[in-house]
Amino acid sequence: MLDGGAAVLLLNRGAAGQTISVTWDELGLGGRSLSGRDLWEHKDLGKLSQRFSAPVAPHGVVMIALRP
């Protein structure tokens, strides 16, 4: 994103729910703290450090925005 953040989609294509994680290094965002916002739930997640994890329903998605 233009502000140095990222939009992240966690997709569970499986038949069972699972916790899915992503690290800032995997996204190329380095080791800084970022502000998170759940785009489906319309709620702020606060400052997140190094990684984000969320339970994702079967065939479900979680989408967040990360901003510096």
PDB file of N, H, CA, C and O in Angstrom:
ATOM      1  N   MET A   1       0.841  -1.161   0.000  1.00  0.00           N
ATOM      2  CA  MET A   1       0.000   0.000   0.000  1.00  0.00           C
ATOM      3  C   MET A   1       0.894   1.234   0.000  1.00  0.00           C
ATOM      4  O   MET A   1       2.053   1.161   0.408  1.00  0.00           O
ATOM      5  N   LEU A   2       0.383   2.319  -0.436  1.00  0.00           N
ATOM      6  H   LEU A   2      -0.559   2.378  -0.767  1.00  0.00           H
ATOM      7  CA  LEU A   2       1.177   3.543  -0.568  1.00  0.00           C
ATOM      8  C   LEU A   2       1.762   4.034   0.751  1.00  0.00           C
ATOM      9  O   LEU A   2       2.822   4.659   0.765  1.00  0.00           O
ATOM     10  N   ASP A   3       1.077   3.755   1.860  1.00  0.00           N
ATOM     11  H   ASP A   3       0.215   3.247   1.849  1.00  0.00           H
ATOM     12  CA  ASP A   3       1.560   4.232   3.161  1.00  0.00           C
ATOM     13  C   ASP A   3       2.575   3.282   3.800  1.00  0.00           C
ATOM     14  O   ASP A   3       2.980   3.497   4.943  1.00  0.00           O
ATOM     15  N   GLY A   4       2.988   2.238   3.083  1.00  0.00           N
ATOM     16  H   GLY A   4       2.658   2.063   2.155  1.00  0.00           H
ATOM     17  CA  GLY A   4       3.960   1.290   3.615  1.00  0.00           C
ATOM     18  C   GLY A   4       3.341   0.126   4.345  1.00  0.00           C
ATOM     19  O   GLY A   4       4.062  -0.705   4.898  1.00  0.00           O
ATOM     20  N   GLY A   5       2.033   0.042   4.364  1.00  0.00           N
ATOM     21  H   GLY A   5       1.447   0.717   3.915  1.00  0.00           H
ATOM     22  CA  GLY A   5       1.329  -1.060   5.016  1.00  0.00           C
ATOM     23  C   GLY A   5       1.013  -2.164   4.031  1.00  0.00           C
ATOM     24  O   GLY A   5       1.598  -2.240   2.951  1.00  0.00           O
ATOM     25  N   ALA A   6       0.082  -3.019   4.418  1.00  0.00           N
ATOM     26  H   ALA A   6      -0.393  -2.958   5.296  1.00  0.00           H
ATOM     27  CA  ALA A   6      -0.303  -4.141   3.568  1.00  0.00           C
ATOM     28  C   ALA A   6      -1.721  -4.572   3.895  1.00  0.00           C
ATOM     29  O   ALA A   6      -2.192  -4.407   5.021  1.00  0.00           O
ATOM     30  N   ALA A   7      -2.393  -5.126   2.901  1.00  0.00           N
ATOM     31  H   ALA A   7      -2.011  -5.261   1.987  1.00  0.00           H
ATOM     32  CA  ALA A   7      -3.664  -5.813   3.106  1.00  0.00           C
ATOM     33  C   ALA A   7      -3.343  -7.298   3.094  1.00  0.00           C
ATOM     34  O   ALA A   7      -2.626  -7.773   2.213  1.00  0.00           O
ATOM     35  N   VAL A   8      -3.871  -8.035   4.068  1.00  0.00           N
ATOM     36  H   VAL A   8      -4.454  -7.650   4.783  1.00  0.00           H
ATOM     37  CA  VAL A   8      -3.542  -9.450   4.221  1.00  0.00           C
ATOM     38  C   VAL A   8      -4.825 -10.264   4.260  1.00  0.00           C
ATOM     39  O   VAL A   8      -5.750  -9.949   5.009  1.00  0.00           O
ATOM     40  N   LEU A   9      -4.873 -11.310   3.450  1.00  0.00           N
ATOM     41  H   LEU A   9      -4.122 -11.565   2.841  1.00  0.00           H
ATOM     42  CA  LEU A   9      -6.010 -12.215   3.407  1.00  0.00           C
ATOM     43  C   LEU A   9      -5.544 -13.589   3.889  1.00  0.00           C
ATOM     44  O   LEU A   9      -4.656 -14.194   3.290  1.00  0.00           O
ATOM     45  N   LEU A  10      -6.144 -14.072   4.966  1.00  0.00           N
ATOM     46  H   LEU A  10      -6.866 -13.580   5.452  1.00  0.00           H
ATOM     47  CA  LEU A  10      -5.872 -15.413   5.454  1.00  0.00           C
ATOM     48  C   LEU A  10      -7.014 -16.297   4.976  1.00  0.00           C
ATOM     49  O   LEU A  10      -8.161 -16.089   5.371  1.00  0.00           O
ATOM     50  N   LEU A  11      -6.723 -17.269   4.139  1.00  0.00           N
ATOM     51  H   LEU A  11      -5.791 -17.438   3.817  1.00  0.00           H
ATOM     52  CA  LEU A  11      -7.735 -18.098   3.486  1.00  0.00           C
ATOM     53  C   LEU A  11      -7.600 -19.546   3.934  1.00  0.00           C
ATOM     54  O   LEU A  11      -6.521 -20.132   3.852  1.00  0.00           O
ATOM     55  N   ASN A  12      -8.687 -20.110   4.403  1.00  0.00           N
ATOM     56  H   ASN A  12      -9.564 -19.634   4.471  1.00  0.00           H
ATOM     57  CA  ASN A  12      -8.715 -21.513   4.809  1.00  0.00           C
ATOM     58  C   ASN A  12      -9.534 -22.286   3.778  1.00  0.00           C
ATOM     59  O   ASN A  12     -10.761 -22.195   3.759  1.00  0.00           O
ATOM     60  N   ARG A  13      -8.864 -23.034   2.938  1.00  0.00           N
ATOM     61  H   ARG A  13      -7.867 -23.108   2.954  1.00  0.00           H
ATOM     62  CA  ARG A  13      -9.551 -23.830   1.922  1.00  0.00           C
ATOM     63  C   ARG A  13      -9.895 -25.227   2.419  1.00  0.00           C
ATOM     64  O   ARG A  13     -10.439 -26.035   1.667  1.00  0.00           O
ATOM     65  N   GLY A  14      -9.583 -25.517   3.675  1.00  0.00           N
ATOM     66  H   GLY A  14      -9.141 -24.861   4.286  1.00  0.00           H
ATOM     67  CA  GLY A  14      -9.812 -26.840   4.244  1.00  0.00           C
ATOM     68  C   GLY A  14     -11.222 -27.039   4.759  1.00  0.00           C
ATOM     69  O   GLY A  14     -12.021 -26.105   4.810  1.00  0.00           O
ATOM     70  N   ALA A  15     -11.517 -28.290   5.146  1.00  0.00           N
ATOM     71  H   ALA A  15     -10.868 -29.049   5.105  1.00  0.00           H
ATOM     72  CA  ALA A  15     -12.836 -28.658   5.648  1.00  0.00           C
ATOM     73  C   ALA A  15     -12.964 -28.467   7.156  1.00  0.00           C
ATOM     74  O   ALA A  15     -14.052 -28.628   7.709  1.00  0.00           O
ATOM     75  N   ALA A  16     -11.865 -28.125   7.828  1.00  0.00           N
ATOM     76  H   ALA A  16     -10.981 -27.995   7.379  1.00  0.00           H
ATOM     77  CA  ALA A  16     -11.880 -27.893   9.273  1.00  0.00           C
ATOM     78  C   ALA A  16     -11.296 -26.519   9.577  1.00  0.00           C
ATOM     79  O   ALA A  16     -10.443 -26.019   8.844  1.00  0.00           O
ATOM     80  N   GLY A  17     -11.767 -25.915  10.664  1.00  0.00           N
ATOM     81  H   GLY A  17     -12.460 -26.321  11.259  1.00  0.00           H
ATOM     82  CA  GLY A  17     -11.220 -24.637  11.086  1.00  0.00           C
ATOM     83  C   GLY A  17      -9.768 -24.784  11.499  1.00  0.00           C
ATOM     84  O   GLY A  17      -9.344 -25.850  11.944  1.00  0.00           O
ATOM     85  N   GLN A  18      -9.012 -23.713  11.350  1.00  0.00           N
ATOM     86  H   GLN A  18      -9.357 -22.847  10.988  1.00  0.00           H
ATOM     87  CA  GLN A  18      -7.612 -23.744  11.762  1.00  0.00           C
ATOM     88  C   GLN A  18      -7.123 -22.338  12.063  1.00  0.00           C
ATOM     89  O   GLN A  18      -7.707 -21.357  11.603  1.00  0.00           O
ATOM     90  N   THR A  19      -6.060 -22.245  12.831  1.00  0.00           N
ATOM     91  H   THR A  19      -5.586 -23.042  13.205  1.00  0.00           H
ATOM     92  CA  THR A  19      -5.425 -20.964  13.095  1.00  0.00           C
ATOM     93  C   THR A  19      -4.352 -20.751  12.035  1.00  0.00           C
ATOM     94  O   THR A  19      -3.502 -21.613  11.808  1.00  0.00           O
ATOM     95  N   ILE A  20      -4.408 -19.584  11.387  1.00  0.00           N
ATOM     96  H   ILE A  20      -5.098 -18.885  11.571  1.00  0.00           H
ATOM     97  CA  ILE A  20      -3.451 -19.244  10.340  1.00  0.00           C
ATOM     98  C   ILE A  20      -2.649 -18.038  10.808  1.00  0.00           C
ATOM     99  O   ILE A  20      -3.201 -17.095  11.376  1.00  0.00           O
ATOM    100  N   SER A  21      -1.341 -18.076  10.564  1.00  0.00           N
ATOM    101  H   SER A  21      -0.893 -18.842  10.102  1.00  0.00           H
ATOM    102  CA  SER A  21      -0.436 -17.006  10.986  1.00  0.00           C
ATOM    103  C   SER A  21       0.351 -16.466   9.810  1.00  0.00           C
ATOM    104  O   SER A  21       0.594 -17.162   8.824  1.00  0.00           O
ATOM    105  N   VAL A  22       0.743 -15.208   9.937  1.00  0.00           N
ATOM    106  H   VAL A  22       0.545 -14.642  10.738  1.00  0.00           H
ATOM    107  CA  VAL A  22       1.641 -14.586   8.965  1.00  0.00           C
ATOM    108  C   VAL A  22       2.594 -13.680   9.742  1.00  0.00           C
ATOM    109  O   VAL A  22       2.198 -13.030  10.709  1.00  0.00           O
ATOM    110  N   THR A  23       3.855 -13.646   9.306  1.00  0.00           N
ATOM    111  H   THR A  23       4.176 -14.173   8.519  1.00  0.00           H
ATOM    112  CA  THR A  23       4.828 -12.771   9.959  1.00  0.00           C
ATOM    113  C   THR A  23       5.119 -11.575   9.063  1.00  0.00           C
ATOM    114  O   THR A  23       4.903 -11.615   7.852  1.00  0.00           O
ATOM    115  N   TRP A  24       5.609 -10.522   9.682  1.00  0.00           N
ATOM    116  H   TRP A  24       5.784 -10.489  10.666  1.00  0.00           H
ATOM    117  CA  TRP A  24       5.945  -9.319   8.920  1.00  0.00           C
ATOM    118  C   TRP A  24       7.077  -9.607   7.944  1.00  0.00           C
ATOM    119  O   TRP A  24       7.111  -9.044   6.851  1.00  0.00           O
ATOM    120  N   ASP A  25       8.005 -10.480   8.329  1.00  0.00           N
ATOM    121  H   ASP A  25       7.978 -10.938   9.218  1.00  0.00           H
ATOM    122  CA  ASP A  25       9.094 -10.855   7.418  1.00  0.00           C
ATOM    123  C   ASP A  25       8.551 -11.530   6.160  1.00  0.00           C
ATOM    124  O   ASP A  25       9.038 -11.263   5.061  1.00  0.00           O
ATOM    125  N   GLU A  26       7.548 -12.400   6.304  1.00  0.00           N
ATOM    126  H   GLU A  26       7.152 -12.617   7.196  1.00  0.00           H
ATOM    127  CA  GLU A  26       6.935 -13.052   5.144  1.00  0.00           C
ATOM    128  C   GLU A  26       6.297 -12.040   4.198  1.00  0.00           C
ATOM    129  O   GLU A  26       6.227 -12.260   2.989  1.00  0.00           O
ATOM    130  N   LEU A  27       5.832 -10.921   4.770  1.00  0.00           N
ATOM    131  H   LEU A  27       5.889 -10.743   5.752  1.00  0.00           H
ATOM    132  CA  LEU A  27       5.188  -9.875   3.973  1.00  0.00           C
ATOM    133  C   LEU A  27       6.169  -8.825   3.474  1.00  0.00           C
ATOM    134  O   LEU A  27       5.784  -7.923   2.730  1.00  0.00           O
ATOM    135  N   GLY A  28       7.437  -8.930   3.878  1.00  0.00           N
ATOM    136  H   GLY A  28       7.750  -9.662   4.483  1.00  0.00           H
ATOM    137  CA  GLY A  28       8.433  -7.942   3.490  1.00  0.00           C
ATOM    138  C   GLY A  28       8.285  -6.623   4.217  1.00  0.00           C
ATOM    139  O   GLY A  28       8.690  -5.577   3.709  1.00  0.00           O
ATOM    140  N   LEU A  29       7.698  -6.669   5.421  1.00  0.00           N
ATOM    141  H   LEU A  29       7.369  -7.519   5.834  1.00  0.00           H
ATOM    142  CA  LEU A  29       7.453  -5.440   6.187  1.00  0.00           C
ATOM    143  C   LEU A  29       8.445  -5.220   7.314  1.00  0.00           C
ATOM    144  O   LEU A  29       8.319  -4.248   8.059  1.00  0.00           O
ATOM    145  N   GLY A  30       9.428  -6.098   7.456  1.00  0.00           N
ATOM    146  H   GLY A  30       9.530  -6.888   6.851  1.00  0.00           H
ATOM    147  CA  GLY A  30      10.444  -5.916   8.494  1.00  0.00           C
ATOM    148  C   GLY A  30       9.909  -6.158   9.879  1.00  0.00           C
ATOM    149  O   GLY A  30       8.821  -6.710  10.046  1.00  0.00           O
ATOM    150  N   GLY A  31      10.669  -5.745  10.875  1.00  0.00           N
ATOM    151  H   GLY A  31      11.552  -5.297  10.739  1.00  0.00           H
ATOM    152  CA  GLY A  31      10.347  -6.056  12.257  1.00  0.00           C
ATOM    153  C   GLY A  31       9.678  -4.956  13.033  1.00  0.00           C
ATOM    154  O   GLY A  31       9.875  -4.870  14.245  1.00  0.00           O
ATOM    155  N   ARG A  32       8.912  -4.126  12.411  1.00  0.00           N
ATOM    156  H   ARG A  32       8.751  -4.196  11.426  1.00  0.00           H
ATOM    157  CA  ARG A  32       8.297  -3.002  13.123  1.00  0.00           C
ATOM    158  C   ARG A  32       6.899  -3.344  13.634  1.00  0.00           C
ATOM    159  O   ARG A  32       6.295  -4.323  13.196  1.00  0.00           O
ATOM    160  N   SER A  33       6.395  -2.544  14.551  1.00  0.00           N
ATOM    161  H   SER A  33       6.886  -1.748  14.906  1.00  0.00           H
ATOM    162  CA  SER A  33       5.017  -2.678  15.011  1.00  0.00           C
ATOM    163  C   SER A  33       4.102  -1.991  14.017  1.00  0.00           C
ATOM    164  O   SER A  33       4.419  -0.922  13.494  1.00  0.00           O
ATOM    165  N   LEU A  34       2.964  -2.616  13.764  1.00  0.00           N
ATOM    166  H   LEU A  34       2.707  -3.484  14.189  1.00  0.00           H
ATOM    167  CA  LEU A  34       1.997  -2.071  12.812  1.00  0.00           C
ATOM    168  C   LEU A  34       0.618  -2.038  13.452  1.00  0.00           C
ATOM    169  O   LEU A  34       0.301  -2.868  14.304  1.00  0.00           O
ATOM    170  N   SER A  35      -0.191  -1.085  13.040  1.00  0.00           N
ATOM    171  H   SER A  35       0.067  -0.411  12.348  1.00  0.00           H
ATOM    172  CA  SER A  35      -1.581  -1.029  13.496  1.00  0.00           C
ATOM    173  C   SER A  35      -2.403  -1.951  12.615  1.00  0.00           C
ATOM    174  O   SER A  35      -2.288  -1.929  11.389  1.00  0.00           O
ATOM    175  N   GLY A  36      -3.241  -2.767  13.258  1.00  0.00           N
ATOM    176  H   GLY A  36      -3.335  -2.785  14.253  1.00  0.00           H
ATOM    177  CA  GLY A  36      -4.070  -3.702  12.505  1.00  0.00           C
ATOM    178  C   GLY A  36      -5.538  -3.334  12.567  1.00  0.00           C
ATOM    179  O   GLY A  36      -6.017  -2.766  13.548  1.00  0.00           O
ATOM    180  N   ARG A  37      -6.240  -3.670  11.497  1.00  0.00           N
ATOM    181  H   ARG A  37      -5.850  -4.131  10.700  1.00  0.00           H
ATOM    182  CA  ARG A  37      -7.693  -3.478  11.454  1.00  0.00           C
ATOM    183  C   ARG A  37      -8.314  -4.657  10.733  1.00  0.00           C
ATOM    184  O   ARG A  37      -7.916  -4.990   9.617  1.00  0.00           O
ATOM    185  N   ASP A  38      -9.300  -5.297  11.375  1.00  0.00           N
ATOM    186  H   ASP A  38      -9.623  -5.027  12.282  1.00  0.00           H
ATOM    187  CA  ASP A  38     -10.033  -6.392  10.760  1.00  0.00           C
ATOM    188  C   ASP A  38     -11.058  -5.768   9.808  1.00  0.00           C
ATOM    189  O   ASP A  38     -11.970  -5.061  10.238  1.00  0.00           O
ATOM    190  N   LEU A  39     -10.897  -6.037   8.529  1.00  0.00           N
ATOM    191  H   LEU A  39     -10.157  -6.611   8.180  1.00  0.00           H
ATOM    192  CA  LEU A  39     -11.746  -5.390   7.528  1.00  0.00           C
ATOM    193  C   LEU A  39     -13.138  -6.005   7.439  1.00  0.00           C
ATOM    194  O   LEU A  39     -14.075  -5.329   7.014  1.00  0.00           O
ATOM    195  N   TRP A  40     -13.300  -7.259   7.823  1.00  0.00           N
ATOM    196  H   TRP A  40     -12.539  -7.809   8.168  1.00  0.00           H
ATOM    197  CA  TRP A  40     -14.627  -7.889   7.795  1.00  0.00           C
ATOM    198  C   TRP A  40     -15.425  -7.517   9.045  1.00  0.00           C
ATOM    199  O   TRP A  40     -16.627  -7.261   8.967  1.00  0.00           O
ATOM    200  N   GLU A  41     -14.749  -7.487  10.203  1.00  0.00           N
ATOM    201  H   GLU A  41     -13.773  -7.694  10.267  1.00  0.00           H
ATOM    202  CA  GLU A  41     -15.415  -7.185  11.479  1.00  0.00           C
ATOM    203  C   GLU A  41     -15.507  -5.684  11.755  1.00  0.00           C
ATOM    204  O   GLU A  41     -16.216  -5.265  12.670  1.00  0.00           O
ATOM    205  N   HIS A  42     -14.791  -4.871  10.966  1.00  0.00           N
ATOM    206  H   HIS A  42     -14.215  -5.212  10.223  1.00  0.00           H
ATOM    207  CA  HIS A  42     -14.785  -3.410  11.138  1.00  0.00           C
ATOM    208  C   HIS A  42     -14.325  -3.010  12.537  1.00  0.00           C
ATOM    209  O   HIS A  42     -14.937  -2.162  13.187  1.00  0.00           O
ATOM    210  N   LYS A  43     -13.217  -3.644  12.997  1.00  0.00           N
ATOM    211  H   LYS A  43     -12.720  -4.333  12.469  1.00  0.00           H
ATOM    212  CA  LYS A  43     -12.719  -3.271  14.321  1.00  0.00           C
ATOM    213  C   LYS A  43     -11.200  -3.180  14.300  1.00  0.00           C
ATOM    214  O   LYS A  43     -10.514  -3.903  13.577  1.00  0.00           O
ATOM    215  N   ASP A  44     -10.703  -2.259  15.126  1.00  0.00           N
ATOM    216  H   ASP A  44     -11.261  -1.672  15.713  1.00  0.00           H
ATOM    217  CA  ASP A  44      -9.264  -2.080  15.264  1.00  0.00           C
ATOM    218  C   ASP A  44      -8.691  -3.201  16.122  1.00  0.00           C
ATOM    219  O   ASP A  44      -9.320  -3.652  17.080  1.00  0.00           O
ATOM    220  N   LEU A  45      -7.498  -3.641  15.766  1.00  0.00           N
ATOM    221  H   LEU A  45      -6.988  -3.275  14.988  1.00  0.00           H
ATOM    222  CA  LEU A  45      -6.813  -4.709  16.483  1.00  0.00           C
ATOM    223  C   LEU A  45      -5.670  -4.190  17.337  1.00  0.00           C
ATOM    224  O   LEU A  45      -5.020  -4.960  18.043  1.00  0.00           O
ATOM    225  N   GLY A  46      -5.419  -2.872  17.276  1.00  0.00           N
ATOM    226  H   GLY A  46      -5.947  -2.247  16.702  1.00  0.00           H
ATOM    227  CA  GLY A  46      -4.335  -2.278  18.047  1.00  0.00           C
ATOM    228  C   GLY A  46      -2.993  -2.495  17.378  1.00  0.00           C
ATOM    229  O   GLY A  46      -2.921  -2.880  16.211  1.00  0.00           O
ATOM    230  N   LYS A  47      -1.926  -2.243  18.132  1.00  0.00           N
ATOM    231  H   LYS A  47      -1.985  -1.930  19.080  1.00  0.00           H
ATOM    232  CA  LYS A  47      -0.558  -2.433  17.626  1.00  0.00           C
ATOM    233  C   LYS A  47      -0.219  -3.914  17.622  1.00  0.00           C
ATOM    234  O   LYS A  47      -0.442  -4.614  18.609  1.00  0.00           O
ATOM    235  N   LEU A  48       0.317  -4.382  16.517  1.00  0.00           N
ATOM    236  H   LEU A  48       0.498  -3.814  15.715  1.00  0.00           H
ATOM    237  CA  LEU A  48       0.714  -5.776  16.364  1.00  0.00           C
ATOM    238  C   LEU A  48       2.213  -5.821  16.105  1.00  0.00           C
ATOM    239  O   LEU A  48       2.733  -5.040  15.308  1.00  0.00           O
ATOM    240  N   SER A  49       2.904  -6.732  16.776  1.00  0.00           N
ATOM    241  H   SER A  49       2.481  -7.366  17.423  1.00  0.00           H
ATOM    242  CA  SER A  49       4.351  -6.835  16.639  1.00  0.00           C
ATOM    243  C   SER A  49       4.738  -8.153  15.981  1.00  0.00           C
ATOM    244  O   SER A  49       4.410  -9.227  16.485  1.00  0.00           O
ATOM    245  N   GLN A  50       5.426  -8.066  14.874  1.00  0.00           N
ATOM    246  H   GLN A  50       5.693  -7.193  14.465  1.00  0.00           H
ATOM    247  CA  GLN A  50       6.092  -9.194  14.219  1.00  0.00           C
ATOM    248  C   GLN A  50       5.193 -10.196  13.514  1.00  0.00           C
ATOM    249  O   GLN A  50       5.632 -10.827  12.552  1.00  0.00           O
ATOM    250  N   ARG A  51       3.915 -10.373  13.967  1.00  0.00           N
ATOM    251  H   ARG A  51       3.559  -9.861  14.748  1.00  0.00           H
ATOM    252  CA  ARG A  51       3.081 -11.416  13.368  1.00  0.00           C
ATOM    253  C   ARG A  51       1.614 -11.197  13.685  1.00  0.00           C
ATOM    254  O   ARG A  51       1.263 -10.418  14.571  1.00  0.00           O
ATOM    255  N   PHE A  52       0.759 -11.902  12.941  1.00  0.00           N
ATOM    256  H   PHE A  52       1.045 -12.535  12.221  1.00  0.00           H
ATOM    257  CA  PHE A  52      -0.674 -11.913  13.206  1.00  0.00           C
ATOM    258  C   PHE A  52      -1.174 -13.334  13.035  1.00  0.00           C
ATOM    259  O   PHE A  52      -0.802 -14.017  12.081  1.00  0.00           O
ATOM    260  N   SER A  53      -2.016 -13.784  13.958  1.00  0.00           N
ATOM    261  H   SER A  53      -2.317 -13.229  14.734  1.00  0.00           H
ATOM    262  CA  SER A  53      -2.635 -15.106  13.898  1.00  0.00           C
ATOM    263  C   SER A  53      -4.123 -14.953  14.155  1.00  0.00           C
ATOM    264  O   SER A  53      -4.541 -14.108  14.946  1.00  0.00           O
ATOM    265  N   ALA A  54      -4.923 -15.776  13.481  1.00  0.00           N
ATOM    266  H   ALA A  54      -4.583 -16.462  12.838  1.00  0.00           H
ATOM    267  CA  ALA A  54      -6.367 -15.733  13.693  1.00  0.00           C
ATOM    268  C   ALA A  54      -6.974 -17.093  13.385  1.00  0.00           C
ATOM    269  O   ALA A  54      -6.510 -17.795  12.487  1.00  0.00           O
ATOM    270  N   PRO A  55      -8.021 -17.471  14.135  1.00  0.00           N
ATOM    271  CA  PRO A  55      -8.762 -18.671  13.769  1.00  0.00           C
ATOM    272  C   PRO A  55      -9.577 -18.361  12.507  1.00  0.00           C
ATOM    273  O   PRO A  55     -10.214 -17.313  12.406  1.00  0.00           O
ATOM    274  N   VAL A  56      -9.544 -19.286  11.556  1.00  0.00           N
ATOM    275  H   VAL A  56      -9.026 -20.138  11.638  1.00  0.00           H
ATOM    276  CA  VAL A  56     -10.273 -19.092  10.296  1.00  0.00           C
ATOM    277  C   VAL A  56     -11.194 -20.301  10.099  1.00  0.00           C
ATOM    278  O   VAL A  56     -10.741 -21.445  10.113  1.00  0.00           O
ATOM    279  N   ALA A  57     -12.465 -20.038   9.921  1.00  0.00           N
ATOM    280  H   ALA A  57     -12.833 -19.109   9.910  1.00  0.00           H
ATOM    281  CA  ALA A  57     -13.465 -21.092   9.752  1.00  0.00           C
ATOM    282  C   ALA A  57     -13.201 -21.891   8.471  1.00  0.00           C
ATOM    283  O   ALA A  57     -12.504 -21.413   7.575  1.00  0.00           O
ATOM    284  N   PRO A  58     -13.754 -23.102   8.384  1.00  0.00           N
ATOM    285  CA  PRO A  58     -13.607 -23.878   7.150  1.00  0.00           C
ATOM    286  C   PRO A  58     -14.130 -23.085   5.946  1.00  0.00           C
ATOM    287  O   PRO A  58     -15.223 -22.520   6.002  1.00  0.00           O
ATOM    288  N   HIS A  59     -13.374 -23.043   4.894  1.00  0.00           N
ATOM    289  H   HIS A  59     -12.487 -23.502   4.848  1.00  0.00           H
ATOM    290  CA  HIS A  59     -13.719 -22.306   3.670  1.00  0.00           C
ATOM    291  C   HIS A  59     -13.961 -20.823   3.948  1.00  0.00           C
ATOM    292  O   HIS A  59     -14.704 -20.165   3.220  1.00  0.00           O
ATOM    293  N   GLY A  60     -13.338 -20.305   4.991  1.00  0.00           N
ATOM    294  H   GLY A  60     -12.734 -20.840   5.582  1.00  0.00           H
ATOM    295  CA  GLY A  60     -13.525 -18.922   5.397  1.00  0.00           C
ATOM    296  C   GLY A  60     -12.298 -18.065   5.151  1.00  0.00           C
ATOM    297  O   GLY A  60     -11.245 -18.557   4.745  1.00  0.00           O
ATOM    298  N   VAL A  61     -12.454 -16.776   5.405  1.00  0.00           N
ATOM    299  H   VAL A  61     -13.310 -16.377   5.735  1.00  0.00           H
ATOM    300  CA  VAL A  61     -11.354 -15.826   5.259  1.00  0.00           C
ATOM    301  C   VAL A  61     -11.338 -14.855   6.430  1.00  0.00           C
ATOM    302  O   VAL A  61     -12.365 -14.594   7.056  1.00  0.00           O
ATOM    303  N   VAL A  62     -10.157 -14.327   6.714  1.00  0.00           N
ATOM    304  H   VAL A  62      -9.322 -14.539   6.205  1.00  0.00           H
ATOM    305  CA  VAL A  62      -9.961 -13.190   7.608  1.00  0.00           C
ATOM    306  C   VAL A  62      -9.125 -12.212   6.815  1.00  0.00           C
ATOM    307  O   VAL A  62      -8.086 -12.585   6.270  1.00  0.00           O
ATOM    308  N   MET A  63      -9.564 -10.960   6.740  1.00  0.00           N
ATOM    309  H   MET A  63     -10.408 -10.657   7.182  1.00  0.00           H
ATOM    310  CA  MET A  63      -8.800  -9.950   5.991  1.00  0.00           C
ATOM    311  C   MET A  63      -8.496  -8.783   6.914  1.00  0.00           C
ATOM    312  O   MET A  63      -9.381  -8.230   7.567  1.00  0.00           O
ATOM    313  N   ILE A  64      -7.216  -8.425   6.949  1.00  0.00           N
ATOM    314  H   ILE A  64      -6.498  -8.875   6.418  1.00  0.00           H
ATOM    315  CA  ILE A  64      -6.801  -7.303   7.792  1.00  0.00           C
ATOM    316  C   ILE A  64      -6.003  -6.304   6.980  1.00  0.00           C
ATOM    317  O   ILE A  64      -5.417  -6.637   5.950  1.00  0.00           O
ATOM    318  N   ALA A  65      -5.992  -5.075   7.465  1.00  0.00           N
ATOM    319  H   ALA A  65      -6.467  -4.804   8.302  1.00  0.00           H
ATOM    320  CA  ALA A  65      -5.120  -4.033   6.927  1.00  0.00           C
ATOM    321  C   ALA A  65      -4.069  -3.746   7.988  1.00  0.00           C
ATOM    322  O   ALA A  65      -4.385  -3.620   9.171  1.00  0.00           O
ATOM    323  N   LEU A  66      -2.826  -3.645   7.558  1.00  0.00           N
ATOM    324  H   LEU A  66      -2.570  -3.748   6.597  1.00  0.00           H
ATOM    325  CA  LEU A  66      -1.711  -3.305   8.442  1.00  0.00           C
ATOM    326  C   LEU A  66      -1.149  -1.966   8.021  1.00  0.00           C
ATOM    327  O   LEU A  66      -0.848  -1.758   6.846  1.00  0.00           O
ATOM    328  N   ARG A  67      -1.004  -1.057   8.968  1.00  0.00           N
ATOM    329  H   ARG A  67      -1.248  -1.226   9.923  1.00  0.00           H
ATOM    330  CA  ARG A  67      -0.489   0.288   8.664  1.00  0.00           C
ATOM    331  C   ARG A  67       0.606   0.672   9.653  1.00  0.00           C
ATOM    332  O   ARG A  67       0.562   0.317  10.831  1.00  0.00           O
ATOM    333  N   PRO A  68       1.598   1.416   9.133  1.00  0.00           N
ATOM    334  CA  PRO A  68       2.679   1.878  10.023  1.00  0.00           C
ATOM    335  C   PRO A  68       2.170   2.829  11.102  1.00  0.00           C
ATOM    336  O   PRO A  68       2.952   3.303  11.925  1.00  0.00           O
TER     337      PRO A  68
END
